[in-house]
């Protein structure tokens, strides 16, 4: 990483903003009524592939823009996981997390502003919530926790391999593309049970926006579930990075 810590914080803010804007923006395009991506709320018109592409690009593009500045964490679970393993300083964990959450909130506010007419037309409050945060579609917090934990462990393990593996370590651009494809694949393959979040900032920041702002046709923000996409990804990130270290080193 290069540049001052202030520049790194700014990179985390703008990178997370772009991640949420492109990822949750794709969800809004797929879920909300009378958008170009979907003329009815739900997953019609290939919406899940639209969502996966949005999140994949939402990670890949900031990685290309800011990876050399901040490491492109964009995710409190990654920051905490790297601190636990000793490759990121604990003194800068809190500032990274703060700017990641602020970026997620800012990105979601932009989505709300851009899609405001479509929020007003969408009467399904679960579809509205889905453009902000995740939920346990099986009504099982245990299933949600396992899904988010395993998914994040696989994500972090895969990202460590892409960035540190012998094949890609001389070509960071290809590694960035690989991480974007990994995120898209995770959404396609593991998105059924919970969304998924795989990122506390991506879920909690927008959930706060949903709860605090006068979102049209909103229902419950489901705070009873909100701890799952915060705690489970952190646990999963620590597990994934430890497994990589044990078998392949750092």
C-alpha positions as YAML, in Angstrom:
chain: A
units: angstrom
residues:
- id: 1
  name: UNK
  ca: [0.00, 0.00, 0.00]
- id: 2
  name: UNK
  ca: [1.14, 3.54, -0.76]
- id: 3
  name: UNK
  ca: [0.18, 7.03, 0.32]
- id: 4
  name: UNK
  ca: [-0.76, 8.54, 3.66]
- id: 5
  name: UNK
  ca: [-3.23, 6.91, 6.03]
- id: 6
  name: UNK
  ca: [-5.65, 9.73, 5.23]
- id: 7
  name: UNK
  ca: [-5.51, 8.74, 1.56]
- id: 8
  name: UNK
  ca: [-6.11, 5.12, 2.52]
- id: 9
  name: UNK
  ca: [-9.16, 6.06, 4.56]
- id: 10
  name: UNK
  ca: [-10.50, 8.06, 1.61]
- id: 11
  name: UNK
  ca: [-9.90, 5.09, -0.69]
- id: 12
  name: UNK
  ca: [-11.87, 2.83, 1.67]
- id: 13
  name: UNK
  ca: [-14.71, 5.36, 1.78]
- id: 14
  name: UNK
  ca: [-15.00, 5.80, -1.98]
- id: 15
  name: UNK
  ca: [-14.32, 2.13, -2.72]
- id: 16
  name: UNK
  ca: [-17.11, 0.98, -0.38]
- id: 17
  name: UNK
  ca: [-19.41, 3.65, -1.78]
- id: 18
  name: UNK
  ca: [-18.85, 2.29, -5.29]
- id: 19
  name: UNK
  ca: [-19.32, -1.30, -4.10]
- id: 20
  name: UNK
  ca: [-22.70, -0.52, -2.54]
- id: 21
  name: UNK
  ca: [-23.76, 1.79, -5.36]
- id: 22
  name: UNK
  ca: [-23.11, -0.84, -8.04]
- id: 23
  name: UNK
  ca: [-24.12, -3.89, -5.99]
- id: 24
  name: UNK
  ca: [-27.26, -2.66, -4.25]
- id: 25
  name: UNK
  ca: [-28.00, -0.54, -7.30]
- id: 26
  name: UNK
  ca: [-28.19, -3.74, -9.34]
- id: 27
  name: UNK
  ca: [-30.56, -5.19, -6.73]
- id: 28
  name: UNK
  ca: [-32.75, -2.08, -6.99]
- id: 29
  name: UNK
  ca: [-32.81, -2.42, -10.78]
- id: 30
  name: UNK
  ca: [-33.82, -6.08, -10.46]
- id: 31
  name: UNK
  ca: [-36.33, -5.76, -7.59]
- id: 32
  name: UNK
  ca: [-38.09, -2.43, -7.92]
- id: 33
  name: UNK
  ca: [-41.14, -1.88, -10.09]
- id: 34
  name: UNK
  ca: [-40.94, -0.35, -13.56]
- id: 35
  name: UNK
  ca: [-37.15, -0.15, -13.76]
- id: 36
  name: UNK
  ca: [-35.38, -1.03, -17.00]
- id: 37
  name: UNK
  ca: [-34.12, -4.23, -15.34]
- id: 38
  name: UNK
  ca: [-37.49, -5.41, -14.07]
- id: 39
  name: UNK
  ca: [-41.04, -4.30, -14.70]
- id: 40
  name: UNK
  ca: [-42.31, -6.18, -11.63]
- id: 41
  name: UNK
  ca: [-40.81, -6.57, -8.14]
- id: 42
  name: UNK
  ca: [-38.85, -9.77, -7.73]
- id: 43
  name: UNK
  ca: [-36.24, -11.71, -9.66]
- id: 44
  name: UNK
  ca: [-37.75, -11.65, -13.13]
- id: 45
  name: UNK
  ca: [-35.79, -10.99, -16.31]
- id: 46
  name: UNK
  ca: [-32.59, -12.70, -15.18]
- id: 47
  name: UNK
  ca: [-32.32, -10.40, -12.18]
- id: 48
  name: UNK
  ca: [-29.99, -12.59, -10.14]
- id: 49
  name: UNK
  ca: [-27.33, -12.53, -12.85]
- id: 50
  name: UNK
  ca: [-27.78, -8.76, -12.96]
- id: 51
  name: UNK
  ca: [-27.20, -8.62, -9.20]
- id: 52
  name: UNK
  ca: [-24.14, -10.90, -9.36]
- id: 53
  name: UNK
  ca: [-22.62, -8.76, -12.11]
- id: 54
  name: UNK
  ca: [-23.24, -5.59, -10.10]
- id: 55
  name: UNK
  ca: [-21.47, -6.91, -7.02]
- id: 56
  name: UNK
  ca: [-18.62, -8.45, -9.03]
- id: 57
  name: UNK
  ca: [-17.94, -5.19, -10.82]
- id: 58
  name: UNK
  ca: [-18.56, -3.29, -7.60]
- id: 59
  name: UNK
  ca: [-15.54, -5.04, -6.07]
- id: 60
  name: UNK
  ca: [-13.34, -5.34, -9.16]
- id: 61
  name: UNK
  ca: [-13.43, -1.68, -10.23]
- id: 62
  name: UNK
  ca: [-12.51, -0.19, -6.83]
- id: 63
  name: UNK
  ca: [-9.75, -2.79, -6.59]
- id: 64
  name: UNK
  ca: [-8.28, -1.41, -9.80]
- id: 65
  name: UNK
  ca: [-8.76, 2.16, -8.61]
- id: 66
  name: UNK
  ca: [-7.68, 1.93, -4.98]
- id: 67
  name: UNK
  ca: [-5.99, -1.42, -4.40]
- id: 68
  name: UNK
  ca: [-2.50, 0.04, -4.43]
- id: 69
  name: UNK
  ca: [-3.55, 2.79, -2.01]
- id: 70
  name: UNK
  ca: [-5.53, 1.08, 0.75]
- id: 71
  name: UNK
  ca: [-5.40, -2.61, -0.11]
- id: 72
  name: UNK
  ca: [-9.05, -2.35, -1.20]
- id: 73
  name: UNK
  ca: [-10.56, -3.99, 1.89]
- id: 74
  name: UNK
  ca: [-14.03, -2.40, 1.51]
- id: 75
  name: UNK
  ca: [-15.15, -4.88, 4.15]
- id: 76
  name: UNK
  ca: [-14.73, -4.80, 7.96]
- id: 77
  name: UNK
  ca: [-14.42, -8.58, 7.98]
- id: 78
  name: UNK
  ca: [-11.32, -8.39, 5.77]
- id: 79
  name: UNK
  ca: [-9.80, -5.61, 7.85]
- id: 80
  name: UNK
  ca: [-10.37, -7.47, 11.12]
- id: 81
  name: UNK
  ca: [-9.24, -10.79, 9.65]
- id: 82
  name: UNK
  ca: [-5.98, -9.28, 8.44]
- id: 83
  name: UNK
  ca: [-5.42, -7.61, 11.82]
- id: 84
  name: UNK
  ca: [-6.00, -10.91, 13.64]
- id: 85
  name: UNK
  ca: [-3.44, -12.65, 11.44]
- id: 86
  name: UNK
  ca: [-0.93, -9.82, 11.95]
- id: 87
  name: UNK
  ca: [-0.73, -8.33, 8.45]
- id: 88
  name: UNK
  ca: [-2.70, -5.15, 9.20]
- id: 89
  name: UNK
  ca: [-2.04, -2.78, 12.14]
- id: 90
  name: UNK
  ca: [-4.72, -2.81, 14.85]
- id: 91
  name: UNK
  ca: [-4.23, 0.94, 15.34]
- id: 92
  name: UNK
  ca: [-5.87, 1.58, 11.96]
- id: 93
  name: UNK
  ca: [-8.68, -0.97, 12.18]
- id: 94
  name: UNK
  ca: [-11.23, 1.41, 13.71]
- id: 95
  name: UNK
  ca: [-10.64, 4.22, 11.15]
- id: 96
  name: UNK
  ca: [-10.89, 1.71, 8.29]
- id: 97
  name: UNK
  ca: [-14.18, 0.37, 9.67]
- id: 98
  name: UNK
  ca: [-15.62, 3.86, 10.20]
- id: 99
  name: UNK
  ca: [-14.86, 4.97, 6.65]
- id: 100
  name: UNK
  ca: [-16.14, 1.69, 5.21]
- id: 101
  name: UNK
  ca: [-19.47, 2.10, 7.01]
- id: 102
  name: UNK
  ca: [-19.71, 5.76, 5.97]
- id: 103
  name: UNK
  ca: [-19.03, 4.79, 2.37]
- id: 104
  name: UNK
  ca: [-21.75, 2.14, 2.48]
- id: 105
  name: UNK
  ca: [-24.23, 4.64, 3.93]
- id: 106
  name: UNK
  ca: [-23.35, 7.25, 1.29]
- id: 107
  name: UNK
  ca: [-23.67, 4.71, -1.53]
- id: 108
  name: UNK
  ca: [-27.09, 3.60, -0.31]
- id: 109
  name: UNK
  ca: [-28.31, 7.18, -0.01]
- id: 110
  name: UNK
  ca: [-27.40, 7.72, -3.66]
- id: 111
  name: UNK
  ca: [-29.38, 4.60, -4.63]
- id: 112
  name: UNK
  ca: [-32.38, 5.86, -2.67]
- id: 113
  name: UNK
  ca: [-32.22, 9.22, -4.43]
- id: 114
  name: UNK
  ca: [-31.79, 7.73, -7.91]
- id: 115
  name: UNK
  ca: [-34.52, 5.09, -7.55]
- id: 116
  name: UNK
  ca: [-36.94, 7.19, -5.49]
- id: 117
  name: UNK
  ca: [-39.83, 7.04, -8.06]
- id: 118
  name: UNK
  ca: [-39.49, 3.26, -8.25]
- id: 119
  name: UNK
  ca: [-39.50, 2.89, -4.45]
- id: 120
  name: UNK
  ca: [-42.78, 4.80, -4.47]
- id: 121
  name: UNK
  ca: [-44.22, 2.38, -7.04]
- id: 122
  name: UNK
  ca: [-43.04, -0.80, -5.28]
- id: 123
  name: UNK
  ca: [-45.56, -1.93, -2.67]
- id: 124
  name: UNK
  ca: [-43.73, -5.12, -1.66]
- id: 125
  name: UNK
  ca: [-41.84, -4.01, 1.44]
- id: 126
  name: UNK
  ca: [-39.65, -7.14, 1.43]
- id: 127
  name: UNK
  ca: [-38.51, -6.27, -2.09]
- id: 128
  name: UNK
  ca: [-37.77, -2.75, -0.86]
- id: 129
  name: UNK
  ca: [-35.71, -4.07, 2.07]
- id: 130
  name: UNK
  ca: [-33.85, -6.39, -0.30]
- id: 131
  name: UNK
  ca: [-32.36, -3.37, -2.05]
- id: 132
  name: UNK
  ca: [-30.84, -2.29, 1.28]
- id: 133
  name: UNK
  ca: [-29.95, -5.36, 3.33]
- id: 134
  name: UNK
  ca: [-30.07, -9.15, 3.51]
- id: 135
  name: UNK
  ca: [-32.46, -11.46, 5.35]
- id: 136
  name: UNK
  ca: [-32.86, -15.11, 6.32]
- id: 137
  name: UNK
  ca: [-35.18, -16.40, 3.62]
- id: 138
  name: UNK
  ca: [-35.58, -19.74, 5.39]
- id: 139
  name: UNK
  ca: [-36.54, -17.91, 8.60]
- id: 140
  name: UNK
  ca: [-33.50, -19.47, 10.26]
- id: 141
  name: UNK
  ca: [-30.85, -17.29, 11.81]
- id: 142
  name: UNK
  ca: [-28.69, -20.42, 12.18]
- id: 143
  name: UNK
  ca: [-28.88, -21.11, 8.45]
- id: 144
  name: UNK
  ca: [-28.12, -17.45, 7.79]
- id: 145
  name: UNK
  ca: [-25.11, -17.51, 10.11]
- id: 146
  name: UNK
  ca: [-23.68, -20.67, 8.56]
- id: 147
  name: UNK
  ca: [-24.22, -19.32, 5.03]
- id: 148
  name: UNK
  ca: [-22.54, -15.98, 5.77]
- id: 149
  name: UNK
  ca: [-19.69, -17.58, 7.74]
- id: 150
  name: UNK
  ca: [-18.85, -20.24, 5.15]
- id: 151
  name: UNK
  ca: [-19.32, -17.84, 2.25]
- id: 152
  name: UNK
  ca: [-16.98, -15.24, 3.74]
- id: 153
  name: UNK
  ca: [-14.40, -17.89, 4.64]
- id: 154
  name: UNK
  ca: [-14.38, -19.09, 1.03]
- id: 155
  name: UNK
  ca: [-14.25, -15.50, -0.22]
- id: 156
  name: UNK
  ca: [-11.26, -14.55, 1.94]
- id: 157
  name: UNK
  ca: [-9.45, -17.81, 1.23]
- id: 158
  name: UNK
  ca: [-9.97, -17.27, -2.49]
- id: 159
  name: UNK
  ca: [-8.94, -13.61, -2.39]
- id: 160
  name: UNK
  ca: [-5.75, -14.46, -0.47]
- id: 161
  name: UNK
  ca: [-4.92, -17.05, -3.09]
- id: 162
  name: UNK
  ca: [-5.57, -14.68, -5.98]
- id: 163
  name: UNK
  ca: [-3.48, -11.85, -4.58]
- id: 164
  name: UNK
  ca: [-0.70, -13.92, -3.02]
- id: 165
  name: UNK
  ca: [-0.65, -17.01, -5.22]
- id: 166
  name: UNK
  ca: [2.34, -17.55, -7.46]
- id: 167
  name: UNK
  ca: [0.34, -17.38, -10.69]
- id: 168
  name: UNK
  ca: [-1.11, -13.89, -10.14]
- id: 169
  name: UNK
  ca: [1.32, -12.12, -7.81]
- id: 170
  name: UNK
  ca: [3.15, -10.59, -10.78]
- id: 171
  name: UNK
  ca: [-0.08, -9.37, -12.41]
- id: 172
  name: UNK
  ca: [-2.34, -7.58, -9.96]
- id: 173
  name: UNK
  ca: [-4.80, -6.57, -12.69]
- id: 174
  name: UNK
  ca: [-5.64, -10.20, -13.44]
- id: 175
  name: UNK
  ca: [-5.96, -10.85, -9.70]
- id: 176
  name: UNK
  ca: [-8.44, -7.96, -9.43]
- id: 177
  name: UNK
  ca: [-10.51, -9.43, -12.25]
- id: 178
  name: UNK
  ca: [-10.37, -12.79, -10.51]
- id: 179
  name: UNK
  ca: [-11.71, -11.32, -7.27]
- id: 180
  name: UNK
  ca: [-14.57, -9.67, -9.15]
- id: 181
  name: UNK
  ca: [-15.44, -13.00, -10.75]
- id: 182
  name: UNK
  ca: [-15.16, -14.70, -7.35]
- id: 183
  name: UNK
  ca: [-17.66, -12.25, -5.83]
- id: 184
  name: UNK
  ca: [-20.07, -12.76, -8.75]
- id: 185
  name: UNK
  ca: [-19.77, -16.54, -8.39]
- id: 186
  name: UNK
  ca: [-20.40, -16.31, -4.64]
- id: 187
  name: UNK
  ca: [-23.59, -14.31, -5.22]
- id: 188
  name: UNK
  ca: [-24.81, -16.75, -7.87]
- id: 189
  name: UNK
  ca: [-23.95, -19.89, -5.89]
- id: 190
  name: UNK
  ca: [-24.56, -18.83, -2.27]
- id: 191
  name: UNK
  ca: [-27.07, -16.03, -2.74]
- id: 192
  name: UNK
  ca: [-30.15, -18.16, -2.20]
- id: 193
  name: UNK
  ca: [-30.36, -18.37, 1.60]
- id: 194
  name: UNK
  ca: [-29.42, -14.82, 2.61]
- id: 195
  name: UNK
  ca: [-28.47, -12.52, -0.23]
- id: 196
  name: UNK
  ca: [-25.58, -12.88, 0.66]
- id: 197
  name: UNK
  ca: [-23.88, -10.03, 2.56]
- id: 198
  name: UNK
  ca: [-20.32, -11.36, 3.13]
- id: 199
  name: UNK
  ca: [-19.60, -7.86, 4.41]
- id: 200
  name: UNK
  ca: [-20.83, -6.15, 7.62]
- id: 201
  name: UNK
  ca: [-20.61, -2.64, 6.14]
- id: 202
  name: UNK
  ca: [-22.55, -3.58, 2.99]
- id: 203
  name: UNK
  ca: [-25.45, -4.80, 5.17]
- id: 204
  name: UNK
  ca: [-25.48, -2.69, 8.35]
- id: 205
  name: UNK
  ca: [-24.84, 0.69, 6.71]
- id: 206
  name: UNK
  ca: [-27.74, 0.40, 4.23]
- id: 207
  name: UNK
  ca: [-29.96, -1.16, 6.92]
- id: 208
  name: UNK
  ca: [-29.45, 2.00, 9.00]
- id: 209
  name: UNK
  ca: [-30.48, 4.07, 5.97]
- id: 210
  name: UNK
  ca: [-33.61, 1.92, 5.60]
- id: 211
  name: UNK
  ca: [-34.48, 2.34, 9.28]
- id: 212
  name: UNK
  ca: [-33.78, 6.06, 9.66]
- id: 213
  name: UNK
  ca: [-34.88, 7.65, 6.37]
- id: 214
  name: UNK
  ca: [-38.46, 7.96, 5.09]
- id: 215
  name: UNK
  ca: [-38.15, 5.20, 2.49]
- id: 216
  name: UNK
  ca: [-41.42, 4.78, 0.56]
- id: 217
  name: UNK
  ca: [-43.32, 1.54, 1.20]
- id: 218
  name: UNK
  ca: [-40.80, 0.25, 3.71]
- id: 219
  name: UNK
  ca: [-41.69, -2.31, 6.33]
- id: 220
  name: UNK
  ca: [-39.55, -3.71, 9.10]
- id: 221
  name: UNK
  ca: [-35.77, -3.34, 8.96]
- id: 222
  name: UNK
  ca: [-35.56, -6.79, 10.62]
- id: 223
  name: UNK
  ca: [-33.10, -5.78, 13.33]
- id: 224
  name: UNK
  ca: [-33.57, -9.18, 14.95]
- id: 225
  name: UNK
  ca: [-31.51, -10.63, 12.07]
- id: 226
  name: UNK
  ca: [-29.08, -7.74, 11.64]
- id: 227
  name: UNK
  ca: [-26.38, -9.22, 13.91]
- id: 228
  name: UNK
  ca: [-25.93, -12.23, 11.58]
- id: 229
  name: UNK
  ca: [-24.44, -10.39, 8.54]
- id: 230
  name: UNK
  ca: [-22.17, -8.49, 10.95]
- id: 231
  name: UNK
  ca: [-20.82, -11.28, 13.17]
- id: 232
  name: UNK
  ca: [-20.83, -14.25, 10.75]
- id: 233
  name: UNK
  ca: [-18.64, -12.60, 8.05]
- id: 234
  name: UNK
  ca: [-16.07, -11.58, 10.67]
- id: 235
  name: UNK
  ca: [-15.90, -15.14, 12.01]
- id: 236
  name: UNK
  ca: [-15.71, -16.49, 8.46]
- id: 237
  name: UNK
  ca: [-12.95, -14.07, 7.46]
- id: 238
  name: UNK
  ca: [-10.78, -15.09, 10.42]
- id: 239
  name: UNK
  ca: [-11.33, -18.78, 9.61]
- id: 240
  name: UNK
  ca: [-10.59, -18.32, 5.91]
- id: 241
  name: UNK
  ca: [-7.40, -16.34, 6.41]
- id: 242
  name: UNK
  ca: [-6.13, -18.74, 9.09]
- id: 243
  name: UNK
  ca: [-6.70, -21.75, 6.84]
- id: 244
  name: UNK
  ca: [-4.79, -20.04, 4.04]
- id: 245
  name: UNK
  ca: [-1.91, -19.19, 6.39]
- id: 246
  name: UNK
  ca: [-1.72, -22.72, 7.82]
- id: 247
  name: UNK
  ca: [-1.47, -24.40, 4.41]
- id: 248
  name: UNK
  ca: [0.25, -21.79, 2.25]
- id: 249
  name: UNK
  ca: [1.81, -19.17, 4.52]
- id: 250
  name: UNK
  ca: [1.65, -15.44, 3.98]
...
